[in-house]
Amino acid sequence: MSWAERISPTVKAIPPSGIRRFFDIAAEMKGVVSLGVGEPDFVTPWHIRESCVHGLHKGYTAYTSNYGLLELREEITRTIYDTYKVSYDPRKEALVTVGVSEALDLAIRAILSPGDEVLIPEPCYVSYKACVLLAGGTPVPVPTSMEHEFRVTVEQLEKLVSPRTKALLIGYPNNPTGAIMPKQELSAIAQFAKKHDLIVISDEIYADLTYEGTHTCFAGLPDMRDRTILLNGFSKAYAMTGWRIGYALSNPDFIAAMNKIHQYTMLCAPITAQLAAVEALRNGKINMEKMVAEYNCRRQLMVDGLRSLGLSCFEPKGAFYIFPSIKETGLGSLQFAEELLKAEKVAVVPGDAFGESGEGFVRCSYASSINNLTTALERIGRFVKQRL
């Protein structure tokens, strides 16, 4: 029997994650400076870890409600209201998930029927298109450019919307570019969504990592609360990637639909991680702000450093990625990343892993120490100098 012949054609057609590929290669090489995976180099603050240890000592090891601990849902909705003045019912309009990745998958599966289209501004996080395809939908890429600071416009969306379009999937601050969207431009997109009766899935996992201006919550825009599926989590701002805690906020009917899938697949997020998330929301703001301030210093180091090497570079306004153009070297994204890793042992991610409009760029994560970033810049400088 050939197992390869039994695999779903849909799964066969989806390429492996370009991020994980370079992470796996780098993990097997000695002396590599990795700017590949978007993971904080900070350890989860002790008071958050301690809350988990305390919960274990108390014997909190059972299942929770499929929706998650009510205590956590109350803290999530309180935080969203205090920050953005958007109100949600913690009992009916909040779902705790196994990371934002699960929340994204649930949201897409709960709304799509075969053939439904989803507009996705690119470059974008690698899971967006894959989740749409796995749900039987059709991803419709909306290219953005460095010249427009990787912001999507209504004019671009209008060219690609069709009677089959069901939803718009956006993620700002953006992975991989670090772009943010000003409130007035998001408001125009909100009107576009209303005009075409679209659902908006807004991935705001990097909301707290905004360095210029104030993050705009899409659900907080006029008439958008009941049209938006708001996704967020704890991985980035609280350095809790391995805890796998995310959440979705939306209309109660839709949250119930997401939970229907969730209860048959994941059942619930781990209770110990949920307890840690409660502590993060209650007492984690000071440590979070310290981490964000450090990321901001690294951001400036990378912008100045890459530009000094002769690489065109958009200054990221959020997240912890920088997306320099490597077109000046004459190499494609994949070739640049492979040769840089081989020659100088620096791991970056090819820009085309995030969509066709990412070709000619590479993603560098600055969620690494100043020493690592300085070393990486020196090595990239040697590599680029040979090709310019």
Buried (B, 14 or more C-beta within 10 A) or exposed (E): EEEEEEEEEEEEEEEEBBBBBBBEBBEEEEEBBBBBBBBBBBEBBEBBBEBBEBBEEEEBEEEBBBBBBBBBBBBBBBBBEEBBEBEBEBBBBBBBBBBBBBBBBBBBBBBBEEEBBBBBBBBBBBBBBBBBBBBBBBBBBBBBEBEEBBBBBBEBBEEBBEEEBBBBBBBBBBBBBBBBBBBEBBBBBBBBBBEBEBBBBBBBBBBBBBBEEEBBBBBBBEEBBEBBBBBBBBBBBBBBBEBBBBBBBBBBEBBBBBBEBBEEEBEBBBBBBBBBBBBBBBEBBEBBEEBBEBBBEBBEBBBEBBEEBBBBBBBBBBBBBBBBBBBBBEBBBBEBBBBBBEEBBBBBBBBBBBBEBBBBBBBBBBBBEEEBBEBBBBBBBEBBEEEE
